[in-house]
């Protein structure tokens, strides 16, 4: 799988270490307990509303309003809209296939819902099974047997490290108050591959910050309604009449996070 707190995370979840002291005596003492509590937090079954996307892609900056519809476990629709809520572009997936097109465009892109294709509108390269829960506050977590726990006193967070620091490993930052995951960072040895940071919110975060190579994306969720019925047809819209239907292959090797992640 890939992003992404001033006082909560150092330099947007960088590898820097805060003060490490003994674990709180009134909380869990092993990594498995912290992680299992965090992954057991219930997520809404659906979310729909408005969001604001700000993305930096190398030297390019994008900023647009979005209509977002999410249905667990793997259905997502995102529409880029004008200030008057006219649709400018759309990406949708039913968990297996994806479709994406721009209003007035010549081509309608379709294909398997791999991370490469999922990132064509909103540049967050995750599979549908990872993107849906990630938008609601649960990032992908590597399925690795090695788990270590420490306490970061500066940020008042549990830090669960998965894997060995000499190879692929991941840090997961967990709040001791409610065992909410507030961020995660993926490393390949000492190289930082991707990070996800969550800020604010109650049942779902107020914003998500995703960082990967040459990509820096913030999605601010606004006016979000939870657990409302969703029409499955919105996740598989047809290509508009007159557009050329173009099959988009998934030829690239998926990033490490998407290749090895597990969503309990």
Secondary structure, DSSP 4 states (H G I P E B T S, - for coil): -----TTTSTTTT-S----EEPPPTTS--SHHHHHHHHHHSPPPSEEEEEEEEEEEETTEEEEEEEEEEEETTTEEEEEEE-TT--EEEEEEE-SSEEEEEETT-SEEEEEE--HHHHTTTS-----HHHHHHHHHT---EE--S-EEEEEETTTTEEEEEEE-TTSEEEEEEEETTT--EEEEEEEETTEEEEEEEEES-SSS-SEEEEEETTEEEEEEEEEEEES----GGGGSPPPPTTPEEEEPP--SPPPHHHHHEE--
